[in-house]
Amino acid sequence: MRVTWRGGTANVEREDTGPTMAVPAAPTLCSERFGSGPPRLYVGVAGGRLVGQHEDTGRMSSSLSSTLSSVFLPQGYPDSVSADYLPYQLWDTVQAFASTITGALATQAVLKGVGVGDGSASVAAASLTWMLKDGTGMIGRILFAWMKGTHLDRDAKQWRLFADLLNDIAIFIEIVAPFFPAIFTLVVCISCIFKAVVGVSGGATRAALTSHQARRDNMADVSAKDGSQETLVNLAGLCTGLLLTPLAADSTLLTYLLFFLFTSLHLYANVRAVRSVVMETVNRGRLRILLEDFLREGTVPSPPSVNSREPLLPVLWERERLILGAPLHRVVGSTYELKKATENNTKNYLLGVHKKKGEVCVSLREGDREASMCYKLRSMRNYCS
């Protein structure tokens, strides 16, 4: 006797009698899915018992897929993350792979520059170069965090792309550094400052994007799985780099060819990754698009439409600034100016315009309801600007 399952019936074939009879299978009463695992079907059997069984979708393939999902994807994927999680992670994987290979080429160039393989080079000189390189990077990291740290949350996509672009510039500087032995230390220090900026902006924006992707208070899980994905990609890039760097060790032309090839792939993947992210909060660029569409057409565009038209690079220097809740010394500079500003002034604020600095400063009167409302407006404006 052979039993084969097809759909919801079991066909039982007896070789001695020939006829085939259909035995109805127990109907599925409900199903459940835990996380990203395969669905579990519940059927009713004799005696009124409820029995659960996994859907037969190929035991080996289903088990392998479930294992890989639990290792590299957040618990409950895709419901536990944003809709743009998968396209962003795919393009982020491509850019990480390309960046690992170009990084291997840069490391080879820096080691050659500090004297690895050169019998006339001293250990002390190489150590001093390395310490100066690391020290300038630490200083650059502190300065950049002080100057731009408050901008990284609201413009996470822009600073993410800026970080990767700056990383490519730093890698190129390191690759060409051995051709300038007289100023090699200065060149690698500049490169390390760039990489310090990359570390701060890349890490901070990664946290902002993780917060956007996590939809079930699972930031830690999303961040951990992102680390696992990045580690796997870096391992693949390292293996590829082990094959390519020996070939490019004695060929400057091949080194440049590989660098420009993988850098082009790196930049393209980064643009696609950033464009795939659909942020649902408002910053200055997205607010400008919203207001333009509303004032011109009377409609409010959808988040995907706004994000697709948002500028990709951050504004490094602001030409004009509006400062609500500015300290008094930024509005008036003398007792005479204070007397003139408060004389016959029934408003709950003082207004100061600095044309040279490009600033409009508003100082608020304490305790007034209007000042309290302005303070809230200032908080909203500071977040959106």
C-alpha positions as CSV (number, residue, x, y, z in Angstrom):
1,M,0.0,0.0,0.0
2,R,1.2,3.5,-0.9
3,V,0.0,6.7,0.7
4,T,0.5,10.0,-1.1
5,W,-0.8,13.4,0.1
6,R,-2.3,15.8,-2.5
7,G,-4.0,18.9,-1.2
8,G,-6.5,18.0,1.5
9,T,-7.0,14.3,0.6
10,A,-5.0,11.2,1.1
11,N,-5.0,8.8,-1.9
12,V,-4.6,5.2,-0.7
13,E,-3.7,2.8,-3.5
14,R,-3.8,-1.0,-2.8
15,E,-1.8,-3.0,-5.3
16,D,-3.9,-6.2,-4.8
17,T,-7.4,-4.6,-5.4
18,G,-6.6,-1.9,-7.9
19,P,-9.3,0.7,-7.0
20,T,-8.3,4.0,-5.4
21,M,-10.3,5.5,-2.6
22,A,-10.0,9.1,-1.3
23,V,-9.8,9.5,2.5
24,P,-10.5,13.1,3.5
25,A,-7.8,14.7,5.6
26,A,-8.6,16.6,8.8
27,P,-9.5,20.3,7.9
28,T,-7.1,23.0,9.1
29,L,-8.8,25.0,11.8
30,C,-6.2,27.8,12.2
31,S,-2.6,28.5,11.7
32,E,0.1,30.5,13.5
33,R,3.5,31.8,12.7
34,F,6.2,32.6,15.3
35,G,8.7,35.2,14.2
36,S,10.1,34.4,10.8
37,G,9.6,30.6,11.1
38,P,7.3,28.4,8.9
39,P,3.6,28.4,9.7
40,R,2.2,25.9,12.1
41,L,-1.2,24.4,11.1
42,Y,-3.8,23.2,13.7
43,V,-6.2,20.4,12.9
44,G,-8.9,18.7,14.8
45,V,-8.6,14.9,15.4
46,A,-10.7,12.2,17.0
47,G,-11.7,12.9,20.5
48,G,-11.8,16.7,19.9
49,R,-8.1,17.2,20.4
50,L,-6.3,20.1,18.7
51,V,-3.0,19.0,17.1
52,G,-0.4,21.3,15.6
53,Q,1.8,20.3,12.6
54,H,4.2,22.3,10.4
55,E,3.2,22.9,6.8
56,D,5.1,20.5,4.5
57,T,7.1,22.8,2.3
58,G,10.2,20.7,2.0
59,R,11.7,19.9,5.4
60,M,15.3,20.5,4.6
61,S,14.8,23.8,2.7
62,S,12.4,25.0,5.3
63,S,14.7,24.2,8.2
64,L,17.7,25.9,6.4
65,S,15.6,29.0,5.6
66,S,14.3,29.2,9.2
67,T,17.8,28.9,10.6
68,L,19.3,31.6,8.3
69,S,16.3,33.9,9.1
70,S,16.7,33.5,12.8
71,V,20.5,34.2,12.6
72,F,20.5,37.2,10.3
73,L,17.0,38.8,10.5
74,P,15.3,40.4,13.5
75,Q,12.8,38.4,15.4
76,G,9.3,38.7,13.8
77,Y,10.6,39.8,10.4
78,P,9.0,41.3,8.3
79,D,6.3,42.6,10.7
80,S,8.8,43.8,13.4
81,V,10.7,46.2,11.0
82,S,9.8,49.0,8.6
83,A,8.8,48.3,5.0
84,D,12.1,49.7,3.7
85,Y,14.2,47.4,5.8
86,L,14.9,44.7,3.2
87,P,15.9,47.0,0.2
88,Y,18.1,49.1,2.5
89,Q,19.9,46.1,4.0
90,L,20.5,44.6,0.5
91,W,22.1,47.7,-0.9
92,D,23.9,48.2,2.4
93,T,25.4,44.7,2.0
94,V,26.6,45.5,-1.5
95,Q,28.3,48.8,-0.3
96,A,29.9,47.1,2.7
97,F,31.4,44.4,0.5
98,A,32.9,46.9,-1.9
99,S,34.2,49.1,1.0
100,T,35.9,46.1,2.5
101,I,37.9,45.4,-0.7
102,T,38.9,49.0,-1.2
103,G,39.9,49.1,2.5
104,A,42.2,46.1,2.0
105,L,43.9,47.9,-0.9
106,A,44.4,51.0,1.3
107,T,45.8,49.0,4.2
108,Q,48.3,47.4,1.8
109,A,49.4,50.9,0.6
110,V,49.8,52.2,4.1
111,L,51.8,49.3,5.3
112,K,54.1,49.7,2.3
113,G,54.4,53.4,3.1
114,V,55.5,52.9,6.7
115,G,58.2,50.5,5.5
116,V,56.9,47.0,5.6
117,G,59.2,45.0,3.3
118,D,61.8,47.8,3.3
119,G,65.0,46.8,5.0
120,S,66.1,50.4,5.5
121,A,63.0,51.4,7.4
122,S,63.1,51.6,11.2
123,V,60.6,50.3,13.6
124,A,60.6,53.5,15.6
125,A,59.7,55.6,12.6
126,A,56.9,53.3,11.6
127,S,55.6,53.3,15.2
128,L,55.7,57.1,15.4
129,T,53.8,57.4,12.1
130,W,51.2,55.0,13.3
131,M,50.7,56.8,16.6
132,L,50.5,60.2,15.0
133,K,47.9,58.8,12.6
134,D,45.8,57.4,15.4
135,G,46.2,60.6,17.5
136,T,45.0,62.9,14.8
137,G,42.0,60.7,14.2
138,M,41.0,60.8,17.9
139,I,41.2,64.6,17.8
140,G,39.2,64.8,14.6
141,R,36.5,62.5,16.1
142,I,36.1,64.8,19.1
143,L,35.9,68.0,17.1
144,F,33.4,66.6,14.6
145,A,31.1,65.3,17.3
146,W,31.2,68.7,18.9
147,M,30.5,70.7,15.7
148,K,27.9,68.5,14.0
149,G,26.7,66.0,16.6
150,T,23.2,67.7,16.9
151,H,22.7,67.5,13.1
152,L,23.1,63.8,12.7
153,D,19.7,62.7,13.9
154,R,17.5,64.8,11.7
155,D,19.6,64.4,8.6
156,A,20.5,60.8,9.1
157,K,20.3,59.8,5.4
158,Q,22.4,62.7,4.2
159,W,25.1,62.3,6.7
160,R,25.2,58.5,6.1
161,L,25.9,59.1,2.4
162,F,28.4,61.9,3.3
163,A,30.2,59.5,5.6
164,D,30.6,56.9,2.8
165,L,31.7,59.5,0.3
166,L,34.3,60.8,2.7
167,N,35.4,57.2,3.4
168,D,36.1,56.7,-0.3
169,I,38.2,59.9,-0.4
170,A,40.2,58.8,2.7
171,I,40.9,55.4,1.1
172,F,42.1,57.1,-2.1
173,I,44.4,59.3,-0.1
174,E,45.9,56.3,1.6
175,I,46.4,54.5,-1.7
176,V,48.3,57.4,-3.2
177,A,50.2,58.2,0.1
178,P,53.3,56.0,-0.7
179,F,54.0,58.1,-3.8
180,F,54.7,61.1,-1.5
181,P,57.3,59.7,0.9
182,A,58.4,63.2,2.1
183,I,55.0,64.0,3.4
184,F,53.7,60.5,4.0
185,T,52.9,61.1,7.7
186,L,50.9,64.3,6.9
187,V,48.9,62.5,4.2
188,V,47.9,59.5,6.3
189,C,47.0,61.9,9.2
190,I,44.6,63.7,6.9
191,S,43.2,60.4,5.8
192,C,42.7,59.4,9.4
193,I,40.9,62.6,10.3
194,F,38.5,61.9,7.4
195,K,38.0,58.3,8.7
196,A,37.3,59.7,12.2
197,V,34.5,61.8,10.7
198,V,33.3,58.7,9.0
199,G,33.2,56.8,12.2
200,V,31.2,59.4,14.1
201,S,28.7,60.2,11.4
202,G,28.3,56.6,10.2
203,G,27.8,55.3,13.7
204,A,25.4,58.0,14.8
205,T,23.3,57.8,11.7
206,R,23.2,54.0,11.9
207,A,21.6,54.4,15.3
208,A,19.0,56.8,13.8
209,L,18.2,54.5,11.0
210,T,17.9,51.5,13.4
211,S,15.4,53.5,15.4
212,H,13.5,54.1,12.2
213,Q,13.5,50.4,11.2
214,A,12.6,49.0,14.6
215,R,8.8,48.9,15.0
216,R,8.3,46.7,18.1
217,D,10.7,48.3,20.5
218,N,13.4,46.0,19.2
219,M,16.2,48.4,18.4
220,A,18.7,46.1,20.1
221,D,17.7,43.1,18.1
222,V,17.7,45.0,14.8
223,S,21.1,46.5,15.6
224,A,22.5,43.1,16.6
225,K,21.3,41.4,13.4
226,D,22.7,44.3,11.3
227,G,26.0,43.6,13.0
228,S,25.8,39.9,12.1
229,Q,25.0,40.8,8.4
230,E,27.9,43.2,8.3
231,T,30.3,40.7,9.8
232,L,29.3,38.1,7.2
233,V,29.7,40.6,4.4
234,N,33.1,41.7,5.7
235,L,34.2,38.2,5.9
236,A,33.2,37.6,2.3
237,G,35.0,40.9,1.3
238,L,38.1,39.8,3.3
239,C,38.3,36.5,1.4
240,T,37.9,38.3,-1.9
241,G,40.5,40.8,-0.8
242,L,42.9,37.9,0.0
243,L,42.6,36.9,-3.6
244,L,42.9,40.4,-5.2
245,T,45.6,42.2,-3.1
246,P,48.4,39.8,-4.0
247,L,47.6,40.4,-7.7
248,A,47.7,44.2,-7.2
249,A,50.7,44.3,-4.9
250,D,53.2,44.9,-7.7
251,S,50.8,46.6,-10.1
252,T,49.9,50.2,-9.6
253,L,47.6,50.2,-12.6
254,L,45.6,47.2,-11.3
255,T,45.4,48.8,-7.9
256,Y,43.8,51.9,-9.3
257,L,41.6,49.9,-11.6
258,L,40.2,47.8,-8.7
259,F,39.8,50.9,-6.5
260,F,37.8,52.8,-9.1
261,L,35.7,49.7,-10.0
262,F,34.7,48.9,-6.4
263,T,34.4,52.6,-5.4
264,S,31.9,53.1,-8.2
265,L,29.9,50.1,-7.0
266,H,30.2,51.4,-3.4
267,L,28.8,54.9,-4.3
268,Y,26.0,53.5,-6.5
269,A,24.9,51.1,-3.7
270,N,25.0,53.8,-1.1
271,V,22.8,56.1,-3.2
272,R,20.3,53.3,-3.8
273,A,20.4,52.4,-0.1
274,V,19.7,56.0,1.1
275,R,17.0,56.5,-1.6
276,S,15.2,53.3,-0.4
277,V,14.8,54.7,3.1
278,V,11.4,56.3,3.7
279,M,11.7,58.4,6.9
280,E,8.4,59.4,8.5
281,T,9.7,62.3,10.5
282,V,10.2,65.9,9.2
283,N,13.5,67.7,8.8
284,R,14.3,70.9,7.0
285,G,14.5,69.4,3.5
286,R,11.3,67.3,3.8
287,L,9.5,70.2,5.4
288,R,10.4,72.5,2.5
289,I,9.0,69.9,0.0
290,L,5.8,69.5,2.1
291,L,5.2,73.3,2.2
292,E,6.0,73.9,-1.4
293,D,3.5,71.2,-2.5
294,F,0.8,72.3,-0.1
295,L,1.1,76.0,-1.0
296,R,1.3,75.4,-4.8
297,E,-1.2,72.5,-5.2
298,G,-3.1,72.3,-1.9
299,T,-2.1,68.7,-1.4
300,V,0.1,66.9,1.1
301,P,2.5,64.5,-0.6
302,S,3.0,61.0,0.8
303,P,6.2,60.1,2.7
304,P,7.7,58.0,-0.2
305,S,7.1,61.0,-2.6
306,V,8.8,63.4,-0.2
307,N,11.7,61.1,0.5
308,S,12.4,60.5,-3.2
309,R,12.8,64.3,-3.8
310,E,14.8,65.0,-0.7
311,P,18.4,66.2,-1.2
312,L,21.0,63.5,-0.6
313,L,23.9,65.6,0.7
314,P,23.8,67.6,4.0
315,V,24.2,71.3,4.3
316,L,27.6,71.8,5.9
317,W,27.3,75.6,6.4
318,E,24.0,77.4,6.9
319,R,23.8,80.9,5.3
320,E,20.8,82.1,7.4
321,R,19.7,81.1,10.8
322,L,16.6,81.9,12.9
323,I,17.3,81.5,16.6
324,L,14.2,81.5,18.8
325,G,14.9,81.8,22.5
326,A,18.3,83.4,21.9
327,P,20.2,84.8,25.0
328,L,19.9,88.5,25.5
329,H,23.5,89.3,24.6
330,R,22.9,88.0,21.1
331,V,20.0,90.5,20.6
332,V,21.4,93.7,22.1
333,G,25.0,94.6,22.8
334,S,24.8,97.6,25.1
335,T,22.5,99.3,27.7
336,Y,21.5,101.9,25.1
337,E,20.3,99.2,22.7
338,L,18.4,97.4,25.6
339,K,16.7,100.7,26.5
340,K,15.7,101.4,22.9
341,A,14.5,97.8,22.4
342,T,12.3,97.8,25.5
343,E,11.0,101.3,25.3
344,N,7.2,101.2,24.4
345,N,7.6,97.6,23.6
346,T,4.4,95.7,24.3
347,K,5.5,92.5,22.7
348,N,6.7,89.5,24.6
349,Y,9.9,89.2,22.7
350,L,12.9,91.2,21.5
351,L,14.1,91.0,17.9
352,G,17.7,91.3,16.8
353,V,19.0,91.1,13.2
354,H,22.7,90.5,12.5
355,K,23.3,90.9,8.7
356,K,26.9,90.0,8.8
357,K,26.3,86.8,10.6
358,G,23.1,86.0,8.7
359,E,21.2,85.6,12.0
360,V,17.8,86.6,13.2
361,C,17.7,86.3,17.0
362,V,14.5,86.3,19.1
363,S,14.7,86.7,22.9
364,L,11.6,85.6,24.8
365,R,10.1,87.2,27.9
366,E,9.9,84.8,30.8
367,G,6.5,83.7,32.2
368,D,4.3,84.8,29.4
369,R,1.9,82.4,27.7
370,E,3.0,83.6,24.3
371,A,6.6,83.1,25.3
372,S,5.8,79.6,26.3
373,M,4.2,78.9,22.9
374,C,7.3,80.4,21.2
375,Y,9.5,78.2,23.3
376,K,7.6,75.1,22.0
377,L,7.8,76.5,18.5
378,R,11.6,76.9,19.0
379,S,11.9,73.3,20.1
380,M,10.0,72.2,17.0
381,R,12.0,74.5,14.7
382,N,15.3,73.3,16.2
383,Y,14.3,69.7,15.5
384,C,13.2,70.4,12.0
385,S,16.1,72.7,11.0
